[in-house]
Structure formats: structure tokens, C-alpha cells
Amino acid sequence: MASPREEAKARAREIAKGLHLLYGRPPSITWTEEGHLRVSLRLREQPDEALTMATLRVMEQGDRYGHINRLDWQAIWADVHVKMPEGEQ
């Protein structure tokens, strides 16, 4: 049986794989200060509706997800939480 960290890594890799297939380049996977894995991808173009809907289907595999919109750049991200068994948190 995989550890909670390994399960979170596997989920993050699946999200990253889906985003890579959609956008043609690999997203980054990093650890957040809160101890979650974050899959993120900087957007180079404004996605059309079909790509947006496909992106949401991939991103909702995470525990939280969102979009960063700045004047000169945009990014999407999904967090995957390490789910510890009850009593080990």
C-alpha cells in the first residue's frame, strides 16, 4: 500500500500529465509551505471554451484549484493534499 505522500505524488502526476497533454508543455510540481503538492502552468494564450472546459476537468482532480491573473501573465494551479490516516494528523 502506498504512503499518503506517494498517493499525493501520483495524483499530482496525473494532473500534470493531463495539463501537459492539453497545453503541449509540462507544468511544474512543487511543495507548498502548507505541505501540499501544487501543479502549476503559466498560460501563454487565452484558452478557448473547449480548452477551458477540458482544463477544468483535469484541475478538479485536485483538492483545490485556481487561476492567477496578472496584468502581464496568467497561470493555473491545482493543489493535492497529503491525506494522512485518522489519528496520524
Rosetta blueprint (number, residue, H / E / L):
1 M L
2 A L
3 S L
4 P H
5 R H
6 E H
7 E H
8 A H
9 K H
10 A H
11 R H
12 A H
13 R H
14 E H
15 I H
16 A H
17 K H
18 G H
19 L H
20 H H
21 L H
22 L H
23 Y H
24 G L
25 R L
26 P L
27 P L
28 S E
29 I E
30 T E
31 W E
32 T L
33 E L
34 E L
35 G L
36 H L
37 L E
38 R E
39 V E
40 S E
41 L E
42 R E
43 L E
44 R L
45 E L
46 Q L
47 P L
48 D L
49 E H
50 A H
51 L H
52 T H
53 M H
54 A H
55 T H
56 L H
57 R H
58 V H
59 M H
60 E L
61 Q L
62 G L
63 D L
64 R E
65 Y E
66 G E
67 H E
68 I E
69 N E
70 R L
71 L L
72 D L
73 W L
74 Q E
75 A E
76 I E
77 W E
78 A E
79 D E
80 V E
81 H L
82 V L
83 K L
84 M L
85 P L
86 E L
87 G L
88 E L
89 Q L
